[in-house]
Structure formats: structure tokens, C-alpha cells
Amino acid sequence: MKKPEKKKKVKKEEQGGGTTVALPGPPPKGNYGDGAEFDKIKYLEAKLILKPDRFTSVDGFREFGQAMQATAKKVGVGFIADPNTSRRPEIREIIFVDTPDFRLYNNSFILRRRISYVDGFPVGDPEIVFKFRSEDRDAAIALDVRPKIAGKYRIKLKAQAMPLKDQVGGMRILFSHNCQFGISQAHDADKTSMSTLLHVFPALAALKTVPNEKVSLVNGGIVEEVLLPLGQLDFKRGIIAKCDVSLWRSRGDHMPLIGEFGFQVRFEDAEEVGMKSRNLARQFFIALQHDVQHWMALGTTKTGTVYRMKGYKPESDE
């Protein structure tokens, strides 16, 4: 008689629930082409993607904030309110650019521009963000996203916690390797030319291109982001995270697209974040999903929503 197969043991951290935090192996050590050491993960960012229909006024933002605070109190996370929560939301304009066949996004790259507005007028230098996002931590770390520009830029390497794609109460991790700079820091004349992008972002060199190829607005759309800061979450032992809630809608007709709640922690070394703080952050993230599940939109991201505006289904695994 054939013996029944033994069931594979599933580690607690691989299940949707639980309060433990899986610790991956040590990050890869190595150097980029010019000898610079690999960047280190210095940010933990957690996001819940939300249905847009409840954000019809600023009251909806504050209602979500109250629900979030109730969860924080329940699980023992400290909270410091932001005074700007009682004021007007911030407004930003966001555009994504890509090839007509979405070659950047389908290869895990994202290129966007963001402009902040105050009292209806743009302020500051428009910000360019170029990122590579993947479930493969080592691949994200090893890809050199530094731009080839004469001006200043910033690099951010993040671990991004997201809910599971098909149910609340779990967590998956994406790794996002970003570079950011003001548009005034890049002086190339034709910023819509694919050859310009290949020059500014050498990481795109592996993509196939054709002569005189151009990039354009993804789905011809301009996104208006309405963002309300909520405050700071205290995960103990000095681990403080700013949090906010936002709505993305299309510019012009103001059609709501997607909402998001997020919090972010910055650290110099991941090892300095103690296990108690990690577990508390995970516990809060899981509990919040259950408490606000009627707000949540599963299986998408903000960027993914923009790419799917006209029914196209990109191949990105984000």
C-alpha cells in the first residue's frame, strides 16, 4: 500500500497571518560597474491600495484616518497626529511616460514626473523618479539605477510591504530601487527621445529599441494626486513612520482612479530595527487590513491602475 505523502510544513512567516517577520538572508555584496558598493535597503514602506469611491471629500480621508488610529491603539502602536490633517489636502500632478507597447513597465521599470501645487500654482522643481521594482531583492539591489547627469540626484532602495493579491490578512514584499532628481538637473534637449532615456538611464540599455523611437504619456493621462498627511506611527525603540492617505484621479474630468494609505520608516542599517518593532509593524499592517477591508482594493497598485486605464493588461508582476 502506498504511503500517503507528507504535507509540507509551512513556516509561520509564509502564512498570511501570524505576527512573526521573516528575516531574509544577508543582502548580496558586490559593486556596480564603476566600483561603487551596492546600495543598501534603508527604507521600509507599507501600502494599502484603497477603493476610490469613499474619497468624495476631505471627510473621507479623515474618516479613514480615524479608522487607522483605532487599529493603532488596539495593537499598541503610538500615534502623533499631523496638524495639517485639519487643513487642505496637498495637490500634486503626476505623469508616467513609456513606449507605446509599455516596454519599460513590462520590464519592471517605472518613469514618472511629479509636480507639487500650492494654492493652485506649481512650486519647486518638477521631480523625475526612475525606479526598478521587483519581487527579487538581489536583482533589485544589483541593478544600478544611477542616472548619467551632471546635476544632483538621490538614491532610495526600499522594501515595500503590500497585501496579498487575492485576500486580506497577509503580506508580500516588493523591492524598489529608485533614483530621484529635479528636472533642472538634466540638460538633455529632447526628453521624449528613447535615445535620451538610454543616455540618462544606462539601466535601460538592455531594452530593445528602434531608431528615432519616442516615449509618451501612458494612456495619454495626467494624474492629480490629492494627499492628506495623517501623522506619525510609533513602533517603539525609535522606529517612527510618517503616514498619509491619498486619492489619484484623472486630470480634467476628475474621474477617481485609486486610493492609497501608506507609511514609511527610514533607517541606516536594517539590523538596527529590532524584532519587537518589526513584529509590531507587521501586526499593525495585518490588523489594519482586517479592520478596513471594506475600503481595500486587492490585486493592483497605483501605477498599475494608470497602465490599465484603457483596458490593457501589462506583463509586470508588481
C-alpha positions, 0 to 999 in steps of 0.5 A: 500500500502506498504511503500517503505523502507528507504535507509540507510544513509551512513556516509561520512567516509564509502564512498570511497571518501570524505576527512573526517577520521573516528575516531574509538572508544577508543582502548580496555584496558586490559593486556596480560597474564603476566600483561603487558598493551596492546600495543598501535597503534603508527604507521600509514602506507599507501600502494599502491600495484603497477603493476610490469611491469613499474619497468624495471629500476631505471627510473621507480621508479623515474618516479613514484616518480615524479608522487607522488610529483605532487599529493603532491603539488596539495593537499598541502602536503610538500615534502623533497626529499631523496638524495639517490633517485639519487643513487642505489636502496637498495637490500634486500632478503626476505623469508616467511616460513609456513606449507605446507597447509599455516596454519599460513597465513590462520590464519592471521599470517605472518613469514618472514626473511629479509636480507639487501645487500650492494654492493652485500654482506649481512650486519647486522643481518638477521631480523625475523618479526612475525606479526598478521594482521587483519581487527579487531583492538581489536583482533589485539591489544589483541593478544600478539605477544611477542616472548619467547627469551632471546635476544632483540626484538621490538614491532610495532602495526600499522594501515595500510591504503590500497585501496579498493579491487575492485576500486580506490578512497577509503580506508580500514584499516588493523591492524598489530601487529608485533614483530621484532628481529635479528636472533642472538637473538634466540638460538633455534637449529632447526628453521624449527621445528613447535615445535620451532615456538610454543616455540618462538611464544606462539601466535601460540599455538592455531594452530593445529599441528602434531608431528615432523611437519616442516615449509618451504619456501612458494612456495619454493621462495626467494624474492629480494626486490629492494627499492628506498627511495623517501623522506619525506611527510609533513602533517603539525603540525609535522606529517612527513612520510618517503616514498619509492617505491619498486619492489619484484621479484623472486630470480634467474630468476628475474621474477617481482612479485609486486610493492609497494609505501608506507609511514609511520608516527610514533607517541606516542599517536594517539590523538596527530595527529590532524584532519587537518593532518589526513584529509590531509593524507587521501586526499593525499592517495585518490588523489594519487590513482586517479592520478596513477591508471594506475600503481595500482594493486587492490585486493592483497598485497605483501605477498599475491602475494608470497602465490599465486605464484603457483596458490593457493588461501589462506583463509586470508582476508588481 
